[in-house]
Amino acid sequence: MHREIFLRFRRGESKQSLARRYGLSPSTIRRIIARERYRRIVELPLEYIPNDQFDRFSAREEEAVLGPPPPPDKPPKRVKPPAGLPPYLASLYETPLLTPQQEIHLFRKMNYLKYKAAHLRAQLDPADPADSLMDRIEQIYRQSVTVKNEIIRANLRLVVAIAKRYATNSETLFELVSDGNISLIRAVEKFDFARGFKFSTYATWAIIKNFARTIPTENRYHSRFRTGGDEVFQAAPDARTDEQTLQSAQLQAEGQIARIMDRLDDRERQIIRYRYGLEPGQEPMTLKEVGHALGVTKERIRQLETRAIAKLRRAAEEEGVELPER
């Protein structure tokens, strides 16, 4: 019941209305909402990469850290998507790659926001958490998620390019893109901007390392993925230094995905986009989360996803792409 009360409150129902609905006093409703809210804040993923600067910023320095990233030295090149590309793939071309300065700024900002939220959370009184403090924590957390999504969105092309490079008949492009998106998200969370490496190099290593685990054939593992860290970096150069190659690989990869995804109806496409994190800047969602977003039950989403996957398999066979059994 407490969760239901909290969700109704979050959807806009007043505390007075909730008190009448459940036959409770307004003060009891306030305590229920505060406890449920506190529980959720305690569960927020506020792990951050520590940095000695975070507790020494002056007011002016903090303002700069939390401000917008620096503009590029020259306007980024606009890449026109091919005709007929679905909007969710064509939108990849609307987000330019980050400059090294923008990359450092965004990673510093994201981790500093989580640092601030984590320190504020430690000040909460479990017995009587202050609404104003919880407001502030939630606000800062939302800002950190926005920055994180900005970083992810700018690097989705890297995932597609690497997936295309390593896709074979038995490891489909679609499956590798899905795995690669998850690897990219984890790489964003673990990257230490202060060590001086480019994120694209770090992310490339993380994505390829994950691909090595997902490719079942041992011979293919040894031929495509080298074990030494330096060799991996040499085999997969920074995409920022080879933009033309990246764009070419991306065009081929997205064209195949587009042809397969076009076999689905609008709702099925939306479910696959949510479940596999194909929306730019979006993390993969659970069945429950997708159901909430689309206003249907988790079981209904499961049924629709099963039907969509069956359609994708038939379309993949026609395209000459083998989808592995789950």
Buried (B, 14 or more C-beta within 10 A) or exposed (E): EEEEBBEBBEEEEEBEEBBEEBEBEEEBBBBBBBBBBBBBBEEBEBEBBEBEEBEEBEEEEEEBBBEEBEEEEEEEEEBEBEEEBBEBBBBBBEBBBBBEEBBBBBBBBBBBBBBBBBBBBEEBEEEEBEEEBBEBBBEBBEBBBEBBBBBBBBBBBBBBBBBBBBBBEEBBBBBBBBBBBBBBBBBBBEBEBBEEBBBBBBBBBBBBBBBBEBBEEEEBBEEBBBEEEEEBBEBBEBBBEEBEEBBEBBBEBBBBBBBBBEBBEEEBBBBBBBBBBBBBBBBBBEBEBBBBEBEBEEEBBBEBBEBBBEBBBEBBEEBEBBBEEE
